[in-house]
Amino acid sequence: MSQPFPRTFLEPAELTEAKDFVRIRTACASDVENLSVYFTGLSPTSRNKRFSGARADSGAVAAECIARSGGLDNFTLLAELREEGRGRIIGEARYAYDAAARHGEFAISVADAFQRRGLGLQMMTAMETRAIDLGHEMIAAETARTNAEMRGLAKKAGFDDTGLGDWQSVRLAKRLSR
């Protein structure tokens, strides 16, 4: 049985100011251990920003990301750096479509050493492309008001601050079009 979407969404791309090439692909069951290692390797600040609070159970979180990636409307993308014939996860984006709200929700993280080099924007573009291919019309996320990095990335990717959220968070949204 063929997959409706290819495992790799972008051709290997060069990161800004680096000689590194990454590929962005759909996560699969065999990625749980490497994703757990990736989450563990994030700085406490990056882990806190990704999960909106402290999470110590990286193995469970990785398994949850992969397990919830079943079906067309829920997926996890991984950014993988090839080193010595092996892939190392340096970023992840989790997407889930909410049929009742009629929009997709996402969360994203990039390894500390690869932040501010264009990888987050590449991952968001891959995620949006797949959401558009699924026929989704809107994508949204919530982040802490203090998370200037995510707010800046979202603005660069064309997201608007919806004005919604509470005193701690802000809601970001973007209409998708072909």
C-alpha positions as CSV (number, residue, x, y, z in Angstrom):
1,M,0.0,0.0,0.0
2,S,1.5,3.3,-1.0
3,Q,1.6,6.3,1.3
4,P,-0.5,9.3,0.2
5,F,2.4,11.6,0.9
6,P,6.1,11.1,0.4
7,R,8.3,10.6,3.5
8,T,10.6,13.4,2.4
9,F,9.0,16.8,1.8
10,L,11.9,19.0,0.9
11,E,15.1,18.2,-1.0
12,P,18.1,18.4,1.3
13,A,18.5,22.1,2.1
14,E,21.5,24.0,3.2
15,L,21.2,25.9,6.5
16,T,22.1,29.5,6.6
17,E,25.7,30.2,7.6
18,A,26.6,26.5,7.7
19,K,27.8,23.7,5.5
20,D,25.1,21.3,6.9
21,F,22.4,19.7,4.8
22,V,19.1,18.5,6.3
23,R,16.1,16.7,5.1
24,I,12.6,17.1,6.5
25,R,10.6,13.9,6.5
26,T,7.6,12.3,8.2
27,A,8.4,10.5,11.4
28,C,7.8,6.8,11.7
29,A,7.6,4.2,14.6
30,S,11.3,3.5,14.4
31,D,12.1,7.2,15.3
32,V,10.8,7.1,18.9
33,E,14.2,6.4,20.5
34,N,16.0,9.1,18.4
35,L,13.2,11.6,19.0
36,S,13.5,10.9,22.8
37,V,17.3,11.6,22.5
38,Y,16.6,14.8,20.7
39,F,14.1,16.0,23.3
40,T,16.5,15.2,26.1
41,G,19.2,17.2,24.3
42,L,17.2,20.4,24.2
43,S,18.2,23.0,26.7
44,P,15.8,23.4,29.6
45,T,14.7,26.7,28.1
46,S,14.0,25.2,24.7
47,R,12.2,22.2,26.2
48,N,10.1,24.5,28.4
49,K,9.1,26.6,25.3
50,R,8.2,23.6,23.2
51,F,6.1,21.9,25.9
52,S,4.8,25.1,27.6
53,G,6.2,23.8,30.9
54,A,8.6,21.3,32.3
55,R,8.5,17.7,30.9
56,A,11.0,15.2,32.2
57,D,9.5,12.1,30.4
58,S,11.1,12.6,27.0
59,G,10.6,8.9,26.1
60,A,6.9,9.1,26.7
61,V,6.6,12.4,24.9
62,A,8.5,11.0,21.9
63,A,6.2,7.9,21.8
64,E,3.2,10.1,22.1
65,C,4.3,12.3,19.1
66,I,4.8,9.2,17.0
67,A,1.6,7.4,18.2
68,R,-0.6,10.4,17.5
69,S,0.8,10.7,14.0
70,G,-1.5,8.1,12.5
71,G,-3.9,9.0,9.7
72,L,-3.7,11.9,7.3
73,D,-4.7,14.7,9.6
74,N,-2.0,14.1,12.3
75,F,1.7,13.9,11.6
76,T,5.1,14.7,13.0
77,L,7.9,16.0,10.8
78,L,11.5,15.6,11.6
79,A,14.5,17.6,10.5
80,E,17.4,15.2,10.2
81,L,21.1,16.0,9.7
82,R,23.1,13.3,8.0
83,E,26.4,12.7,9.8
84,E,28.7,9.7,9.0
85,G,25.9,7.8,7.3
86,R,23.5,8.2,10.2
87,G,20.7,10.7,10.7
88,R,20.5,12.9,13.8
89,I,17.2,14.7,14.6
90,I,17.7,18.4,14.9
91,G,14.1,19.6,14.8
92,E,10.6,18.4,15.0
93,A,7.1,19.7,14.2
94,R,3.9,18.1,15.4
95,Y,0.6,18.8,13.5
96,A,-2.9,17.8,14.4
97,Y,-6.1,18.8,12.6
98,D,-9.1,19.7,14.7
99,A,-12.2,18.9,12.6
100,A,-14.6,20.7,14.9
101,A,-12.6,23.9,14.9
102,R,-11.7,23.4,11.2
103,H,-8.0,24.2,11.6
104,G,-4.7,22.6,12.2
105,E,-2.7,23.1,15.4
106,F,1.1,22.7,15.6
107,A,4.1,22.7,17.9
108,I,7.7,23.0,16.8
109,S,11.2,22.9,18.2
110,V,14.7,23.2,16.8
111,A,17.9,22.0,18.5
112,D,19.6,24.9,20.3
113,A,22.7,24.7,18.1
114,F,20.6,25.0,14.9
115,Q,18.3,27.9,16.0
116,R,18.3,31.1,14.0
117,R,19.6,29.4,10.8
118,G,16.4,29.1,8.8
119,L,15.5,25.5,9.8
120,G,12.3,26.5,11.7
121,L,11.0,28.4,8.7
122,Q,11.8,25.4,6.4
123,M,9.9,23.0,8.8
124,M,6.9,25.3,8.9
125,T,6.9,25.5,5.1
126,A,6.9,21.7,4.9
127,M,4.2,21.5,7.5
128,E,2.0,24.1,5.7
129,T,2.6,22.4,2.3
130,R,1.3,19.1,3.7
131,A,-1.7,20.8,5.4
132,I,-2.6,22.5,2.1
133,D,-2.3,19.1,0.3
134,L,-4.8,17.7,2.9
135,G,-7.2,20.5,2.0
136,H,-6.8,22.4,5.3
137,E,-7.5,26.1,5.1
138,M,-6.1,27.4,8.4
139,I,-3.3,26.6,10.8
140,A,-2.8,27.9,14.3
141,A,-0.6,27.7,17.4
142,E,-0.5,29.1,20.9
143,T,2.7,30.3,22.5
144,A,3.7,32.1,25.6
145,R,3.7,35.9,25.3
146,T,7.3,35.8,26.5
147,N,8.4,33.4,23.6
148,A,9.8,36.1,21.4
149,E,11.6,33.5,19.2
150,M,8.4,31.7,18.3
151,R,6.4,34.9,17.8
152,G,9.2,36.2,15.4
153,L,9.3,32.9,13.5
154,A,5.5,32.9,13.1
155,K,5.5,36.5,11.9
156,K,8.3,35.6,9.4
157,A,6.1,32.7,8.2
158,G,3.1,34.9,7.7
159,F,1.1,34.2,10.8
160,D,-1.0,36.9,12.5
161,D,-1.5,37.5,16.2
162,T,-5.2,36.8,16.5
163,G,-5.6,38.9,19.7
164,L,-6.8,35.8,21.4
165,G,-5.2,34.1,24.3
166,D,-4.9,34.9,28.0
167,W,-2.5,36.9,30.0
168,Q,0.3,34.3,29.5
169,S,-0.3,33.2,25.9
170,V,-0.9,34.5,22.4
171,R,-2.8,32.7,19.6
172,L,-1.2,32.8,16.1
173,A,-3.1,31.9,12.9
174,K,-2.6,31.8,9.2
175,R,-4.9,31.2,6.3
176,L,-3.5,28.6,3.9
177,S,-3.9,28.9,0.2
178,R,-2.4,27.1,-2.8
